[in-house]
Amino acid sequence: NAGVMQNPRHLVRRRGQEARLRCSPMKGHSHVYWYRQLPEEGLKFMVYLQKENIIDESGMPKERFSAEFPKEGPSILRIQQVVRGDSAAYFCASSTLSGTGGSYEQYFGPGTRLTVT
Amino acid sequence: GQQVMQIPQYQHVQEGEDFTTYCNSSTTLSNIQWYKQRPGGHPVFLIQLVKSGEVKKQKRLTFQFGEAKKNSSLHITATQTTDVGTYFCAAPGSSNTGKLIFGQGTTLQVKP
């Protein structure tokens, strides 16, 4: 029973390149969340997606960042023209959402550590 | 925007001592969750509290949800070196879309 999968685990990009981070949710989970964690800081919500839909992208920077969760395949977080400030750990989480205040604990993947040189 | 404040930021204890972290929100919460992140690891769900005044225990861990549903605490009795890590509280975002707003976390160090 595989958990949330993320790849790559570590990614090094030069300034100006593109970074693509992938996330496969737990089996049976149709809700995916992306969070960013800077060193020594907490997790900041970026975006929440369901299959083929972006539900909440209020935490996503307006430029250079995009996310998708296609009908088939993993969710992708894409960062274009990366800058040093994008260096962080990016975590994906998945859940089963069952109503307001209901059981929607989130299961996190191992994260992708992005380093921009 | 909505914020969840967590204190202290760091706590160093001797093995066997107790540890408590506190979480506060300015708004009433529908529920609160707690996660643990080991150094270099990812957050792992510990528990969810839903009811006003709720108290739940997991072995040496005791979780409380305040009567007004605006604060919560995690207490660890007789810490062990395996308790080392960062403990986060997390609350649903005000838009209630399922996103979580995380506290800043409390990093626990345990000296053997």
Interface residues (C-beta under 8 A of the other chain):
Chain A: H31 Y33 Y35 E41 G42 L43 K44 F45 Y48 I55 D56 S58 G59 F91 A93 S95 L97 T100 G101 S103 Y104 E105 Q106 Y107 F108 G109 P110 G111
Chain B: Q6 S30 N31 Q33 Y35 G41 H42 P43 V44 F45 Q48 V50 F88 A90 P92 G93 S95 N96 T97 G98 K99 L100 I101 F102 G103 Q104 G105
